[in-house]
Amino acid sequence: MLLTKHSPDDEAASQQASEDHSHEVVPLNERRSAGTMGLLWVTMVTAFPSVLIGFQWFKEGLTLSQVIVCTAMSCLILLAYSIPAAYLGAVSGQTYGLLSRQVFGRWGSRLVSCNLLWIFIAWYALSALLLADGLTGLFHLNIPVMFLASGLAVAMAFNNFFGFSGVANFARYLAAPLLLSMVGYTFFKVVPTCPITTLTAVPHVPIMTALTSVSGYVIGFAVWGNEPDYWRYGKPNKWLAALPLTIALAIGQIIFPITGWMISRLSGVTEYGAATSYMNNYAFGGIAAVAAIVLTVAYCACNDSNLYGMINAIENLKKLPHHRVCAALAIICASFAAWLSTAGIAKSLESIASLNCVFLPTVTVIMIAEFFIVKKMIGQENDFSTVPELSALPPVKYPAFAALLIGCTVGVLTAGVIPGTEALHIGVCSLQAWLAAGLSYIPLRLLEHKKSVSRAKHYLEELLLTESSEATNAVEASKLRLPACLPDAVARLNRSANGNFSP
């Protein structure tokens, strides 16, 4: 059902709703073009870590052909999820948190929002830490990375004070063009140095092991899970979501890692800090200022989207002033960046990516199953014109909660991030989590629907039986022309029948 109007969940939300429509449906006349959404998505799936991961894969012994095949397969898996996820946001015009209300219930929706918060805080802090590490390597700064990362985390919040317009315009006019130019130049510069024989090199890593490693990063980094938060500003057309997503993923998660792999092969560099320094010399001619600008813009664009998602999650929990939420989250993320600086960057990146591709998208998979599969199976039409109030919802909708628990359990166990579960680190953990959640939710939801229909039918039958009995008694009483004092008359007749009649 396409939207022609927007409705706040209550009168207070109508008065407090900002230009971001955080508590209501985004009107059709405020939707952005496919070009704007595509450029925004380029900055969200294209970042410097996607080049650095190519250095890591070269270090692990993956061949170029394995990198190409595994990144392409990972992107296809990701598109199978992200296209319906983005379309759900575009056709509903609602945020990730608002959509979860209908599927997960009052406390279930709050749990979903809290789940998004801790993961996005980790991503935001990690991006600030990566930028601090990169700038330290470029300028050989004596400032402790902990303090530099914290300061950058606060500064990166600037664009979000202007809402979605600040995020989208920064990506459209600065970040995306700069990123595309930088990596395009680097890619075409390094390709001639890589002989064709590298494509036929004998792999030393089994293909399934390579796919597990590559997909864990590609899907973990490029999947957001809360795609509706951003694509609710897109036009409700499947192709206008599919095309920008495909182009963005091809650039960010195929070309970027391949570029990193080829540069690592050329230089022999495999460590993140040295890789950043070498990229500066190779791509920017050793001009540290240019490299610093590109790095800063790229990481700021990525954190714009991270912080925007966090703000929407907070506003699903409680209506608060946008600027205060933005400032408070920036301070929290700065503190987390300082703590994260004590851990290894590579390990932090791998762990956060592995968990990100399980927890957040699994929720969206369940919502996709509800709105695009279950509703059709039970013959109900989606109504996205209004947003339900939390107080009007049941505490928890158990089919969605059970499916989420099943999916996350499968994903975490097969991700191998918990000590002692390394032996279970097989296959594509994200895909396994999504399939487990979706395939368990549909029968549980249909069973719940069948029981609710049965209860409603039983209640209706009892109601009809009661009304029928009352109607029959009323008709008989009318035919007999009984007086209004019917109970007293019946009592006297009974006494008469027993020989105790008294007038």
LUMPA-620634 format. One line per 10 residues: number of its first residue (from 1); their letters; for each residue x, y, z of C-alpha. Coordinates in nm, 4 decimals. Layout:
N
NUM) a) X Y Z | ...
//
This chain:
503
1) mlltkhspdd) 0.0000 0.0000 0.0000 | 0.1625 0.3237 -0.1160 | 0.1475 0.6276 0.1037 | -0.0390 0.9432 0.0248 | -0.0278 1.1041 0.3673 | 0.1605 1.0851 0.6926 | 0.0143 1.0396 1.0382 | 0.1931 1.0864 1.3730 | 0.1317 0.8285 1.6422 | -0.0337 1.0880 1.8631
11) eaasqqased) -0.0912 1.4602 1.8939 | 0.2245 1.5164 2.0979 | 0.4341 1.3457 1.8329 | 0.2770 1.5709 1.5723 | 0.3882 1.8785 1.7633 | 0.7387 1.7472 1.8354 | 0.8122 1.5802 1.5016 | 1.1209 1.7262 1.3431 | 1.2001 1.7520 0.9768 | 1.3307 1.3940 1.0068
21) hshevvplne) 0.9804 1.2603 1.0817 | 1.1244 1.0380 1.3515 | 0.7783 0.9553 1.4913 | 0.5779 0.9537 1.1700 | 0.5702 0.8507 0.8057 | 0.7864 1.0492 0.5629 | 0.5533 1.2216 0.3112 | 0.5986 1.1287 -0.0549 | 0.6769 1.4874 -0.1515 | 0.9866 1.4803 0.0700
31) rrsagtmgll) 1.1405 1.1652 -0.0789 | 1.4878 1.1883 -0.2383 | 1.5902 1.0761 -0.5866 | 1.7597 0.7436 -0.6605 | 2.0809 0.9351 -0.7336 | 2.0902 1.0964 -0.3909 | 2.0126 0.7685 -0.2159 | 2.2752 0.5876 -0.4248 | 2.5485 0.8403 -0.3411 | 2.4540 0.8195 0.0254
41) wvtmvtafps) 2.4773 0.4408 0.0124 | 2.8174 0.4558 -0.1574 | 2.9528 0.6341 0.1507 | 2.7834 0.3796 0.3777 | 2.9348 0.0687 0.2158 | 3.2554 0.2269 0.0836 | 3.5217 0.3227 0.3335 | 3.8928 0.2919 0.3873 | 3.8602 -0.0310 0.5940 | 3.7368 -0.1982 0.2743
51) vligfqwfke) 4.0757 -0.1250 0.1175 | 4.2656 -0.2273 0.4298 | 4.0867 -0.5618 0.4474 | 4.2426 -0.6477 0.1115 | 4.5843 -0.6233 0.2797 | 4.4599 -0.8639 0.5487 | 4.3309 -1.1173 0.2941 | 4.6621 -1.1117 0.1102 | 4.8347 -1.1768 0.4413 | 4.6028 -1.4743 0.5055
61) gltlsqvivc) 4.7013 -1.6292 0.1724 | 4.3859 -1.5720 -0.0326 | 4.4444 -1.5542 -0.4076 | 4.3085 -1.2756 -0.6259 | 4.0576 -1.5104 -0.7892 | 3.9323 -1.6157 -0.4453 | 3.8922 -1.2533 -0.3406 | 3.6945 -1.1729 -0.6577 | 3.4691 -1.4795 -0.6355 | 3.4073 -1.4564 -0.2617
71) tamsclilla) 3.3358 -1.0817 -0.2611 | 3.0965 -1.1234 -0.5559 | 2.9132 -1.4108 -0.3833 | 2.8955 -1.2136 -0.0596 | 2.7472 -0.9153 -0.2440 | 2.4820 -1.1361 -0.4073 | 2.3840 -1.2708 -0.0653 | 2.3734 -0.9163 0.0656 | 2.1576 -0.7920 -0.2239 | 1.9045 -1.0693 -0.1582
81) ysipaaylga) 1.8598 -0.9135 0.1840 | 1.9198 -0.5414 0.1261 | 1.6841 -0.4888 -0.1703 | 1.3677 -0.5972 0.0169 | 1.4973 -0.4252 0.3322 | 1.5444 -0.0947 0.1492 | 1.2116 -0.1332 -0.0303 | 1.0373 -0.1937 0.3052 | 1.1676 0.1428 0.4233 | 1.0691 0.3172 0.0998
91) vsgqtyglls) 0.7177 0.1724 0.0787 | 0.6421 0.2301 0.4492 | 0.8182 0.5622 0.5061 | 0.8831 0.4492 0.8650 | 1.2001 0.4004 1.0671 | 1.3433 0.0656 1.1697 | 1.2168 0.1173 1.5245 | 0.8637 0.2187 1.4241 | 0.8266 -0.0826 1.1934 | 0.9447 -0.3148 1.4699
101) rqvfgrwgsr) 0.6531 -0.2062 1.6892 | 0.3985 -0.3918 1.4752 | 0.6049 -0.7102 1.4635 | 0.7779 -0.7309 1.8044 | 0.5362 -0.5513 2.0373 | 0.6018 -0.2820 2.2972 | 0.9011 -0.4270 2.4852 | 1.0173 -0.6198 2.1822 | 1.0523 -0.2944 1.9882 | 1.2481 -0.1397 2.2750
111) lvscnllwif) 1.4809 -0.4393 2.2797 | 1.5366 -0.4009 1.9047 | 1.6268 -0.0337 1.9467 | 1.8672 -0.1057 2.2351 | 2.0271 -0.3794 2.0266 | 2.0900 -0.1302 1.7459 | 2.2322 0.1247 1.9881 | 2.5168 -0.0831 2.1296 | 2.6271 -0.2122 1.7888 | 2.6217 0.1321 1.6264
121) iawyalsall) 2.8067 0.2852 1.9207 | 3.0767 0.0230 1.8625 | 3.0915 0.0991 1.4870 | 3.1032 0.4737 1.5468 | 3.3819 0.4388 1.8011 | 3.5772 0.2033 1.5751 | 3.5535 0.4461 1.2815 | 3.6825 0.7294 1.5015 | 3.9654 0.5037 1.6178 | 4.0580 0.4049 1.2606
131) ladgltglfh) 4.0676 0.7706 1.1580 | 4.2836 0.8580 1.4582 | 4.5203 0.5722 1.3777 | 4.5396 0.6801 1.0126 | 4.6118 1.0453 1.0966 | 4.8765 0.9394 1.3476 | 5.0463 0.7312 1.0804 | 5.0330 1.0128 0.8251 | 5.1624 1.2948 1.0447 | 5.3557 1.0943 1.3072
141) lnipvmflas) 5.1584 1.2668 1.5822 | 5.2662 1.2405 1.9445 | 4.9079 1.2650 2.0677 | 4.7875 0.9397 2.2299 | 4.5447 0.7621 1.9967 | 4.2975 0.7313 2.2843 | 4.2570 1.1089 2.3178 | 4.2665 1.1764 1.9445 | 3.9958 0.9155 1.8774 | 3.7750 1.0634 2.1513
151) glavamafnn) 3.8071 1.4165 2.0124 | 3.7339 1.3009 1.6589 | 3.4262 1.1092 1.7786 | 3.2788 1.4317 1.9160 | 3.3660 1.6367 1.6057 | 3.2137 1.3761 1.3725 | 2.8662 1.4461 1.5123 | 2.8446 1.7887 1.3456 | 2.6403 1.6959 1.0360 | 2.3735 1.5168 1.2395
161) ffgfsgvanf) 2.2739 1.8398 1.4100 | 2.1094 1.9233 1.0744 | 1.9136 1.5968 1.0536 | 1.8899 1.3749 0.7470 | 1.9525 1.6690 0.5154 | 2.2947 1.7251 0.6726 | 2.3836 1.3564 0.6347 | 2.2576 1.3230 0.2753 | 2.4056 1.6488 0.1470 | 2.7500 1.5764 0.2921
171) arylaaplll) 2.7472 1.2356 0.1211 | 2.6067 1.3643 -0.2076 | 2.8226 1.6684 -0.2652 | 3.1508 1.5825 -0.0936 | 3.2097 1.2343 0.0449 | 3.0858 1.0152 -0.2418 | 3.2567 1.2077 -0.5267 | 3.5823 1.2225 -0.3297 | 3.5770 0.8511 -0.2447 | 3.4933 0.7481 -0.6009
181) smvgytffkv) 3.7716 0.9638 -0.7412 | 4.0323 0.8390 -0.4949 | 3.9676 0.4688 -0.5289 | 3.9020 0.4894 -0.9020 | 4.2417 0.6502 -0.9522 | 4.4150 0.4002 -0.7220 | 4.2445 0.0987 -0.8798 | 4.3344 0.1902 -1.2371 | 4.6879 0.2742 -1.1291 | 4.7541 -0.0615 -0.9619
191) vptcpittlt) 4.5781 -0.2919 -1.2128 | 4.8618 -0.2780 -1.4707 | 5.1121 -0.3903 -1.2045 | 4.9191 -0.7118 -1.1431 | 4.9959 -0.9786 -1.4102 | 4.7167 -1.1927 -1.5501 | 4.8830 -1.5004 -1.3997 | 4.7688 -1.3930 -1.0531 | 4.4167 -1.4936 -1.1549 | 4.5302 -1.8510 -1.2120
201) avphvpimta) 4.7475 -1.8844 -0.9015 | 4.6983 -2.2081 -0.7082 | 4.5060 -2.1343 -0.3867 | 4.6443 -2.2546 -0.0562 | 4.3265 -2.1736 0.1374 | 4.0124 -2.3878 0.0820 | 3.7384 -2.1962 -0.0976 | 3.4863 -2.2473 0.1851 | 3.7356 -2.1157 0.4397 | 3.7981 -1.8158 0.2135
211) ltsvsgyvig) 3.4236 -1.7572 0.1694 | 3.3659 -1.7750 0.5447 | 3.6368 -1.5158 0.6080 | 3.5441 -1.2827 0.3219 | 3.1670 -1.2968 0.3704 | 3.2061 -1.2323 0.7431 | 3.3691 -0.8985 0.6665 | 3.1816 -0.7958 0.3481 | 2.8352 -0.8672 0.4826 | 2.9244 -0.7525 0.8321
221) favwgnepdy) 3.0605 -0.4199 0.7104 | 2.8191 -0.3436 0.4268 | 2.4968 -0.4624 0.5881 | 2.3394 -0.2037 0.8140 | 2.0330 -0.3889 0.9390 | 1.8375 -0.0668 0.9836 | 1.8077 0.0098 0.6115 | 1.4511 0.1467 0.6585 | 1.5948 0.4348 0.8665 | 1.7560 0.5736 0.5501
231) wrygkpnkwl) 1.5506 0.4344 0.2632 | 1.2258 0.5713 0.4070 | 1.3446 0.8845 0.2271 | 1.3623 0.6934 -0.1030 | 1.0851 0.6671 -0.3591 | 0.8689 0.3524 -0.3213 | 0.9943 0.1651 -0.6280 | 1.1874 -0.1650 -0.6161 | 1.4187 -0.0761 -0.9049 | 1.5010 0.2640 -0.7595
241) aalpltiala) 1.6335 0.0748 -0.4575 | 1.7953 -0.2205 -0.6384 | 2.0104 -0.0274 -0.8855 | 2.1813 0.2123 -0.6381 | 2.2411 -0.0737 -0.3950 | 2.4043 -0.2914 -0.6617 | 2.6358 -0.0165 -0.7871 | 2.7347 0.0888 -0.4353 | 2.8194 -0.2677 -0.3308 | 3.0172 -0.3371 -0.6486
251) igqiifpitg) 3.2317 -0.0304 -0.5790 | 3.2662 -0.0600 -0.2044 | 3.2911 -0.4338 -0.1480 | 3.4456 -0.5688 -0.4685 | 3.6642 -0.2978 -0.6239 | 3.7896 -0.1584 -0.2900 | 3.9117 -0.4916 -0.1414 | 4.0622 -0.5982 -0.4751 | 4.2547 -0.2704 -0.4833 | 4.3865 -0.3327 -0.1336
261) wmisrlsgvt) 4.4900 -0.6904 -0.2217 | 4.6797 -0.5790 -0.5318 | 4.8597 -0.2983 -0.3467 | 4.9554 -0.5406 -0.0696 | 5.0958 -0.7809 -0.3295 | 5.2892 -0.4961 -0.4910 | 5.4326 -0.3577 -0.1656 | 5.4463 -0.6576 0.0657 | 5.2799 -0.4476 0.3354 | 5.0211 -0.6281 0.5488
271) eygaatsymn) 4.9856 -0.4218 0.8706 | 4.7099 -0.1589 0.8946 | 4.9279 0.1312 1.0061 | 5.1914 0.0682 0.7392 | 4.9180 0.0138 0.4800 | 4.7715 0.3577 0.5491 | 5.1141 0.5181 0.5122 | 5.1864 0.3283 0.1899 | 4.8465 0.4223 0.0451 | 4.9331 0.7849 0.1126
281) nyafggiaav) 5.2522 0.7580 -0.0922 | 5.0984 0.5441 -0.3659 | 4.7659 0.7187 -0.4195 | 4.8430 1.0756 -0.3102 | 5.2080 1.1135 -0.4004 | 5.3092 1.1354 -0.0367 | 5.1036 1.4499 0.0232 | 4.9806 1.3768 0.3740 | 4.7306 1.6633 0.3763 | 4.5407 1.5208 0.0764
291) aaivltvayc) 4.5341 1.1740 0.2285 | 4.4129 1.3190 0.5585 | 4.1270 1.5015 0.3853 | 4.0133 1.1857 0.2034 | 4.0341 0.9750 0.5191 | 3.8520 1.2321 0.7295 | 3.5703 1.2797 0.4787 | 3.5258 0.9031 0.4324 | 3.5095 0.8213 0.8027 | 3.2907 1.1232 0.8799
301) acndsnlygm) 3.0402 1.0169 0.6140 | 3.0301 0.6655 0.7576 | 2.9787 0.7931 1.1107 | 2.7100 1.0345 0.9940 | 2.4971 0.7324 0.9084 | 2.5940 0.5490 1.2278 | 2.4900 0.8391 1.4473 | 2.1708 0.8991 1.2486 | 2.0659 0.5384 1.3100 | 2.1382 0.5742 1.6829
311) inaienlkkl) 1.9297 0.8904 1.7060 | 1.6326 0.7171 1.5447 | 1.6686 0.4274 1.7899 | 1.6668 0.6646 2.0894 | 1.3640 0.8503 1.9558 | 1.1750 0.5229 1.9193 | 1.2299 0.4669 2.2926 | 1.1488 0.8190 2.4106 | 1.0696 1.1529 2.2496 | 1.3661 1.3797 2.3212
321) phhrvcaala) 1.5094 1.6945 2.1581 | 1.7163 1.5969 1.8541 | 2.0181 1.8148 1.9377 | 2.0446 1.6861 2.2940 | 2.0300 1.3247 2.1796 | 2.2970 1.3936 1.9183 | 2.5328 1.5576 2.1683 | 2.4837 1.2899 2.4352 | 2.5502 1.0067 2.1905 | 2.8656 1.1776 2.0632
331) iicasfaawl) 3.0049 1.1884 2.4179 | 2.9159 0.8233 2.4813 | 3.0816 0.7182 2.1550 | 3.3930 0.9187 2.2418 | 3.4239 0.7298 2.5703 | 3.3816 0.3970 2.3941 | 3.6437 0.4925 2.1330 | 3.8909 0.5579 2.4134 | 3.8230 0.2151 2.5609 | 3.8367 0.0447 2.2207
341) stagiaksle) 4.1827 0.1894 2.1575 | 4.3196 -0.0564 2.4130 | 4.2192 -0.3507 2.1890 | 4.3694 -0.4454 1.8546 | 4.2040 -0.2695 1.5612 | 4.2003 -0.5743 1.3350 | 4.0417 -0.7927 1.6035 | 3.7877 -0.5250 1.6923 | 3.6925 -0.4810 1.3263 | 3.6440 -0.8560 1.2765
351) siaslncvfl) 3.4388 -0.9038 1.5943 | 3.2099 -0.6048 1.5414 | 3.1518 -0.6942 1.1757 | 3.0674 -1.0539 1.2667 | 2.8113 -0.9477 1.5282 | 2.6674 -0.6631 1.3203 | 2.5698 -0.8948 1.0342 | 2.3773 -1.1173 1.2771 | 2.1868 -0.9051 1.5284 | 2.0464 -0.6125 1.3293
361) ptvtvimiae) 1.9607 -0.7695 0.9903 | 1.7923 -1.0668 1.1590 | 1.5310 -0.8259 1.2955 | 1.4766 -0.6820 0.9469 | 1.4486 -1.0317 0.7960 | 1.1662 -1.1059 1.0399 | 0.9923 -0.7785 0.9463 | 1.0328 -0.8579 0.5747 | 0.8795 -1.2006 0.6373 | 0.5852 -1.0409 0.8193
371) ffivkkmigq) 0.5033 -0.7613 0.5742 | 0.5864 -0.9294 0.2431 | 0.5166 -1.2999 0.3068 | 0.2935 -1.3675 0.6069 | 0.0509 -1.0849 0.5342 | -0.0046 -1.2238 0.1832 | -0.0492 -1.5772 0.3149 | -0.3202 -1.4744 0.5611 | -0.4859 -1.2331 0.3179 | -0.4160 -0.9077 0.5011
381) endfstvpel) -0.3092 -0.5805 0.3393 | -0.0231 -0.3748 0.4816 | -0.1293 -0.0391 0.6214 | 0.1681 0.1908 0.6714 | -0.0339 0.5122 0.6851 | -0.0194 0.5344 1.0646 | 0.2264 0.4492 1.3400 | 0.0908 0.2504 1.6377 | 0.1469 0.3903 1.9858 | 0.3631 0.1757 2.2122
391) salppvkypa) 0.0958 0.1838 2.4828 | -0.1561 0.0233 2.2452 | 0.0662 -0.2769 2.1706 | 0.1058 -0.6072 2.3565 | 0.4268 -0.6298 2.5624 | 0.5890 -0.8924 2.3402 | 0.4864 -1.0709 2.0229 | 0.6283 -1.4132 2.0871 | 0.6701 -1.5476 1.7304 | 0.9035 -1.2605 1.6408
401) faalligctv) 1.0914 -1.2780 1.9702 | 1.1390 -1.6567 1.9431 | 1.2549 -1.6308 1.5804 | 1.5014 -1.3552 1.6727 | 1.6431 -1.5692 1.9531 | 1.6827 -1.8681 1.7200 | 1.8456 -1.6635 1.4435 | 2.0885 -1.4810 1.6720 | 2.1893 -1.8030 1.8461 | 2.2698 -1.9708 1.5150
411) gvltagvipg) 2.4561 -1.6635 1.3880 | 2.6678 -1.6064 1.6989 | 2.7643 -1.9734 1.7304 | 2.8699 -2.0023 1.3644 | 3.0515 -1.6649 1.3733 | 3.3104 -1.8135 1.6090 | 3.3566 -1.4887 1.8055 | 3.2850 -1.6506 2.1415 | 3.5847 -1.8319 2.2914 | 3.5403 -2.2064 2.2552
421) tealhigvcs) 3.3150 -2.1852 1.9466 | 3.5930 -2.1576 1.6891 | 3.5151 -2.5095 1.5626 | 3.1635 -2.3941 1.4707 | 3.2963 -2.1074 1.2568 | 3.1744 -2.2559 0.9291 | 2.9677 -2.1298 0.6378 | 2.8280 -1.7773 0.6136 | 2.7157 -1.6965 0.9667 | 2.4912 -1.4083 0.8604
431) lqawlaagls) 2.3063 -1.6108 0.5962 | 2.2587 -1.8969 0.8398 | 2.1192 -1.6579 1.1019 | 1.8792 -1.4935 0.8555 | 1.7506 -1.8262 0.7217 | 1.7035 -1.9671 1.0716 | 1.5066 -1.6595 1.1803 | 1.2921 -1.6321 0.8672 | 1.2127 -2.0026 0.8398 | 1.1199 -2.0263 1.2078
441) yiplrllehk) 0.9154 -1.7046 1.2143 | 0.6756 -1.7911 0.9318 | 0.5330 -2.1149 1.0835 | 0.5263 -1.9642 1.4341 | 0.3407 -1.6598 1.3062 | 0.0934 -1.8710 1.1054 | 0.0306 -2.0881 1.4109 | -0.0360 -1.7784 1.6191 | -0.2734 -1.6476 1.3520 | -0.4564 -1.9814 1.3390
451) ksvsrakhyl) -0.5016 -1.9794 1.7164 | -0.6236 -1.6193 1.7191 | -0.8749 -1.6958 1.4426 | -0.9921 -2.0017 1.6372 | -1.0360 -1.7970 1.9544 | -1.2228 -1.5263 1.7653 | -1.4486 -1.7869 1.6026 | -1.5229 -1.9517 1.9369 | -1.6009 -1.6151 2.0957 | -1.8289 -1.5219 1.8055
461) eellltesse) -2.0161 -1.8517 1.8288 | -2.0738 -1.8013 2.2013 | -2.1883 -1.4457 2.1406 | -2.4289 -1.5529 1.8678 | -2.5635 -1.8364 2.0857 | -2.6229 -1.5991 2.3759 | -2.7938 -1.3414 2.1555 | -3.0036 -1.6123 1.9900 | -3.1176 -1.7459 2.3280 | -3.2075 -1.3997 2.4497
471) atnaveaskl) -3.3948 -1.3244 2.1289 | -3.5915 -1.6522 2.1570 | -3.6949 -1.5772 2.5157 | -3.7998 -1.2276 2.4167 | -4.0173 -1.3573 2.1303 | -4.1867 -1.6185 2.3477 | -4.2534 -1.3632 2.6162 | -4.4057 -1.1322 2.3571 | -4.6344 -1.4036 2.2222 | -4.7617 -1.4921 2.5696
481) rlpaclpdav) -4.8139 -1.1230 2.6508 | -4.6531 -1.1795 2.9909 | -4.6654 -0.8873 3.2350 | -4.3605 -0.6905 3.3315 | -4.3600 -0.8609 3.6771 | -4.2751 -1.1932 3.5122 | -4.0458 -1.3254 3.7877 | -4.3101 -1.2711 4.0596 | -4.5832 -1.4333 3.8472 | -4.3683 -1.7367 3.7832
491) arlnrsangn) -4.3050 -1.7725 4.1556 | -4.6783 -1.7676 4.2340 | -4.7509 -2.0307 3.9724 | -4.4852 -2.2556 4.1223 | -4.6421 -2.2203 4.4648 | -4.9838 -2.3007 4.3181 | -4.8535 -2.6145 4.1578 | -4.7312 -2.7245 4.5008 | -5.0710 -2.6522 4.6676 | -4.9460 -2.3331 4.8293
501) fsp) -5.1183 -2.0806 4.6022 | -5.1803 -1.7402 4.7483 | -5.3066 -1.4411 4.5487
//
